[in-house]
C-alpha cells in the first residue's frame, strides 16, 4: 500500500510520516538514528541563495560529509532544503570551502564525498550517482522534518520509496557493523586468553627449569671428604 492510500489527504507532517513508516517498515525505520545526533548549523546566506535561484531562502543547513579529493578538495558538504514555503521539496548540496565561501555542488561530484553516518549507509555505493542523490535527498528531507525545520511534505511518491529503501539499507549496514564488532570483540578475547596461556605456560616452564637445576645441584654436587677419614679403622 502506498502512502497515498495509507494517509489519504492528510498533510505529510512528521507524525503522519512516522505513522506510515512504523506501519510499513517498523524495524528498518527504528534503526535510523535520531535527528539530535546530526549537525545542523545556521545558514544565513540570503543573497547567495537568491543568486542560485532559490524560491525560499533556507536558514538551516545539515552537515552530511566532507571532500578530500576531486575538483575542490578540503571542503565540508552541507544539505539545504528549499522550494515552496513550509513544504520545501528541493535539496541542494552546498560545499563550504576553507575560505568560508560557498559553492553549489553538482550531483556528478557526489562520488568525491566521504559521507557522515547515517548518510554513508543509506545506499549501495555501487549505485549510480542519480540513485545516490535521490536516496540521500529523501533522508535529508526526513531529518529536516524531524528537526522541525519543515512543517510537512508534499505527497511525493519518490520520497516514500527512497526513504523506505534508505532505511532498509541502513538497517542492513548496521547489522553488519554489529556483527563485525562482535567478531572483533571475540577475536580480542581469544588473543587475550592465548597471551595469558602463553604467559602461564612460560612461567610454569621457568619454574620447572629452576626445580630441575636445584635437584641436579643436590644430586650431582661434589662429594665432601673430611680430612683423615681415609685413616680411620687402620
N, C-alpha and C positions, 0 to 999 in steps of 0.2 A: 504494500500500500504506500503510495506517495504521500508526501507530507501535505499536498494539496487536499487529498482525500481525507487525511487524518485530521488536519487542522481546519479545513474548510476556509471560511472567510476571516478567521481570527487573525489579528495582527501577529506578525512573526517577532514577538518580543522574546526576551531571554527565557521567560517562564514557558512560553509556547515551544520554543526550540528544545529546551531541556525536557519537556514532557514528551515530545516526539522522539528524541534520541533515547531517552530512558525506556520507552516502549518498544523501540525497534532494534536497538543495539546497545543494551544496558551495560554489558561487560566491557565492550570496547570504549564506550563513552566514559565510563567510570575511571578508566585508566588515564585519560587525558589530564595533564597537570592543571592545577588551579591557576587562574589568571594572576593571582597575587605572587606567583613565583617568577613572573616575567618583568621585564624592564621597560616601562612606559616613561616617556620624557615629554616635557613641554616643547611644543614646536611652534614658535612664533615667527613664521616666515610668510606673512601675508602677501607681500609684494612678489616674492619669488613664486608663490603658488599661483598668483594671478598671471604671471608670465607663462606658467605652464598650462594655462587654460582651465584651471580647476574651478568648477562652479561654486562649490562650497569649500571655503578655506579651512583645512584641518588645524587643530590646535594641539594635538597629541600625536606622538609617533611611537611606534613599538620597535624595540631593538630585536632584530632577527638573526644577525650574523655579522661576519667580517670578511674582508677580502685580503689575501696575502699575495695574490698574483693576478694576472690579467692585465687589462689596459690601464687600470688605475689602482695599483696595489696600495694597501695600507689604510683603507677606509673602513668605517663602520656602516653597516647596512640597516636601515630602518624601513618600516612599512607605515604608510599613512593611508587612511580611508577617506575618500571624498565622493562627491556626487550630489544627489538631491539632498536637501536639508533633512536631517533626522533619519533618513533611510539610505545612507550612502551605500552605493553598490560597487564602487570602483576602488581598487587598491593600486597604489604606486610604490615602487621601490626607490628609496632615496638614499644615496650614498653621502655620508658626511665625511669630507676629506680632512686631512691633517691640518689644513689651514683654517678650518671652520666653515668652509664653503660647502654648498650642496650641489649635487647633480642628480638628475633622474637616471636610474639605471635601466637600460632596456632588458627585456626578457632574455635576449641572446647572451647576456653576460651573467646570468644566474649560476652558470656552471663554475664560475670562479669564486663562489661564495662558500665559506665554511659556516653552515647554519647552526644556530643555537638549538638546544633541545627545548621544546618538542618538535620544532620545525624540521630538524635533521632526520627525524624518524617517522615522518608522516607520508613518505613517498619512496617508491623504489628509485634509487639513484640512477638506474639504467633507463628510466623513462625519458621520453622526450621532454625538452625544456618547456614546451607548452603545457604538457601534463603536470609537470612540477609546478609551474606558475599557477595553474588553476587550483591544484591541491593546496598550495600554500595560501592562496588568497582566501579560500574557504575557512582555513584555520585562523588566519589573521582576523577575518571578519567576525568569527565567533568570539575571539578573545576581546575585540573591541566592544562587542555586545555584552560580554560577561563583565567587563570592567566598567560598564555604564558610560562608555564613550559613544555609544549608539543607542537609540531608543528601540528600533526594530529594523527588520529586513523587508525588502520586497520579496514576494513569493517566487524565488528563483529556483528552478529545479536543479540547475547545475550546482548551486550551493549545497543543496540537500545531498546529492550524490557524492560530491567531492568531500564533504565533511564526514560522511559515513565511511568512505574509503580511507580517509586520513586517520580516523580513529582506529580502524582495523589494522592499518599498518603500524601505528604507534603501539598498540597493544601487542602485536606480534614481536616488534622490536624490543619492547620492554620485557617480554617473557624471555627472549633470547639473552638479554642483559642479565636478568635474574639467574638464568641457568649458568651463564658464564661466570658470574660472581660466586655462585655456589660451588662450581667446579674449581675455581681458583682457591676458594677457602679450603676445600677438601685437599687440594694439592699442597697447600701451605701446611696443613695439619700433618699430612704424610711426611713432608720434608722435616718438620719439627720432630716427629716421632723417630724418623730414621736418624736424625742427628743425635737425639737423646740415646738411641740404641747404640750408635757408634761410640758415643762418649762412655756409656756404661760398659760396653764390651772392652773398650780400651782400658778403662780403669780396672776391670777385673783381670785382664791380661797382665797389666802392670803389677798388680798385687801378687798375682801368681808367680811372676818372674822374681819378685823380691823374696817370696817364700822359698822358692827353689834355690835361690842364691844362698839364703840363710841355711837351708838344710844341707846344701853341698859344703858350705863352710864348716858346719859341725861334723859332718861325716868324713870329709876328706882333709881335715886340718892336720898339721904335723904332730907326730907323737911326741909327747914331752917325756924325756928320760932324765930322772933325777941322778945327780952325781953320787957315785958309789953304789948304785943299785946293782951293778954287774958283779960286785964283790960279795954281795950277800949270799949266805949259805955256804961259802967256802970254808 
